[in-house]
Amino acid sequence: MSLDVQFKIKENPYYLRYLRSHSYWYKILNRDSKMFKEFTEEVKREYQLTRADKISKAFDTFEMLEKILATFR
């Protein structure tokens, strides 16, 4: 695994947690550091960090606040 990939993993707690729970990625990243992009995409899907997930969470929060305000009226 290249040093830059190691630094990126250690800087991001999501990457580190995912790598520890899915240890097969150690072997993949050791053999081919170019697979880091696929690794990051898988982490984002797992922890729901994609833009679509963030928009969905924001929309759900907005709906919840709207319902709370409607009950106070």
Backbone hydrogen bonds in HBPLUS format (Angstrom, degrees):
<---DONOR---> <-ACCEPTOR-->    atom                        ^
c    i                          cat <-CA-CA->   ^        H-A-AA   ^      H-
h    n   atom  resd res      DA  || num        DHA   H-A  angle D-A-AA Bond
n    s   type  num  typ     dist DA aas  dist angle  dist       angle   num
A0006-GLN N   A0002-SER O   3.11 MM   4  6.42 156.4  2.17 147.4 154.4     1
A0007-PHE N   A0003-LEU O   2.90 MM   4  6.17 157.7  1.95 153.5 159.0     2
A0008-LYS N   A0004-ASP O   3.00 MM   4  6.19 158.0  2.05 144.3 150.3     3
A0009-ILE N   A0005-VAL O   2.98 MM   4  6.19 156.3  2.04 149.3 155.2     4
A0010-LYS N   A0006-GLN O   3.01 MM   4  6.24 159.8  2.05 148.1 153.5     5
A0011-GLU N   A0007-PHE O   2.96 MM   4  6.08 140.6  2.12 145.9 156.1     6
A0016-LEU N   A0012-ASN O   3.21 MM   4  6.51 163.8  2.23 154.0 158.3     7
A0017-ARG N   A0013-PRO O   2.96 MM   4  6.05 164.5  1.99 146.4 150.6     8
A0018-TYR N   A0014-TYR O   2.93 MM   4  6.02 163.3  1.96 148.6 153.7     9
A0019-LEU N   A0015-TYR O   2.88 MM   4  5.98 159.6  1.92 149.0 155.1    10
A0020-ARG N   A0016-LEU O   3.02 MM   4  6.20 150.6  2.11 144.6 152.0    11
A0021-SER N   A0017-ARG O   3.11 MM   4  6.35 145.4  2.23 143.0 151.9    12
A0022-HIS N   A0018-TYR O   2.83 MM   4  5.90 134.5  2.04 147.0 159.7    13
A0025-TRP N   A0022-HIS O   3.18 MM   3  6.27 172.5  2.19 130.3 132.3    14
A0026-TYR N   A0023-SER O   2.98 MM   3  5.56 151.7  2.06 114.6 122.1    15
A0028-ILE N   A0024-TYR O   3.30 MM   4  6.65 162.2  2.34 145.4 150.3    16
A0029-LEU N   A0025-TRP O   2.85 MM   4  5.89 172.0  1.86 152.3 154.6    17
A0030-ASN N   A0026-TYR O   2.88 MM   4  5.96 145.1  2.00 143.8 153.9    18
A0031-ARG N   A0027-LYS O   3.07 MM   4  6.22 150.6  2.16 144.8 151.5    19
A0032-ASP N   A0028-ILE O   2.94 MM   4  6.12 155.2  2.00 149.3 156.7    20
A0035-MET N   A0032-ASP O   3.20 MM   3  5.90 168.2  2.21 117.4 121.0    21
A0036-PHE N   A0033-SER O   3.19 MM   3  5.74 156.9  2.25 116.2 118.1    22
A0039-PHE N   A0035-MET O   2.99 MM   4  6.31 153.4  2.06 149.6 158.1    23
A0040-THR N   A0036-PHE O   2.88 MM   4  6.17 159.6  1.92 153.4 157.2    24
A0041-GLU N   A0037-LYS O   3.03 MM   4  6.29 156.3  2.09 147.2 153.7    25
A0042-GLU N   A0038-GLU O   2.97 MM   4  6.18 154.2  2.04 146.4 153.1    26
A0043-VAL N   A0039-PHE O   2.95 MM   4  6.23 154.5  2.02 150.7 158.1    27
A0044-LYS N   A0040-THR O   2.96 MM   4  6.17 160.3  2.00 148.5 153.5    28
A0045-ARG N   A0041-GLU O   3.01 MM   4  6.26 152.7  2.09 143.8 150.9    29
A0046-GLU N   A0042-GLU O   2.93 MM   4  6.10 159.1  1.98 146.7 152.7    30
A0047-TYR N   A0043-VAL O   2.96 MM   4  6.11 169.0  1.97 159.1 160.6    31
A0049-LEU N   A0044-LYS O   2.82 MM   5  4.62 162.6  1.85 135.4 141.5    32
A0054-LYS N   A0050-THR O   3.03 MM   4  6.35 158.1  2.08 152.5 158.6    33
A0055-ILE N   A0051-ARG O   2.89 MM   4  6.12 159.6  1.93 155.1 160.3    34
A0056-SER N   A0052-ALA O   2.96 MM   4  6.09 156.6  2.01 143.5 150.3    35
A0057-LYS N   A0053-ASP O   2.92 MM   4  6.16 157.0  1.97 148.5 154.2    36
A0058-ALA N   A0054-LYS O   2.99 MM   4  6.19 159.6  2.03 146.0 151.5    37
A0059-PHE N   A0055-ILE O   2.89 MM   4  6.09 157.4  1.95 149.6 156.0    38
A0060-ASP N   A0056-SER O   2.91 MM   4  6.12 157.7  1.96 148.5 154.6    39
A0061-THR N   A0057-LYS O   2.93 MM   4  6.16 154.8  2.00 147.6 154.4    40
A0062-PHE N   A0058-ALA O   2.95 MM   4  6.16 156.3  2.00 146.0 152.7    41
A0063-GLU N   A0059-PHE O   2.92 MM   4  6.19 158.3  1.97 149.9 155.5    42
A0064-MET N   A0060-ASP O   2.98 MM   4  6.19 156.4  2.04 145.5 151.7    43
A0065-LEU N   A0061-THR O   2.99 MM   4  6.24 161.8  2.02 151.8 156.1    44
A0066-GLU N   A0062-PHE O   2.92 MM   4  6.10 154.0  1.99 147.4 155.3    45
A0067-LYS N   A0063-GLU O   2.96 MM   4  6.22 153.9  2.03 148.7 154.9    46
A0068-ILE N   A0064-MET O   2.98 MM   4  6.25 153.6  2.05 147.7 155.2    47
A0069-LEU N   A0065-LEU O   2.94 MM   4  6.15 163.2  1.96 150.9 155.0    48
A0070-ALA N   A0066-GLU O   2.96 MM   4  6.13 145.2  2.09 139.6 149.6    49
A0071-THR N   A0067-LYS O   3.10 MM   4  6.34 142.6  2.25 141.2 149.5    50
A0072-PHE N   A0069-LEU O   3.25 MM   3  5.24 132.8  2.48  94.7 106.8    51
A0073-ARG N   A0070-ALA O   3.36 MM   3  5.38 148.6  2.47  97.2 105.8    52
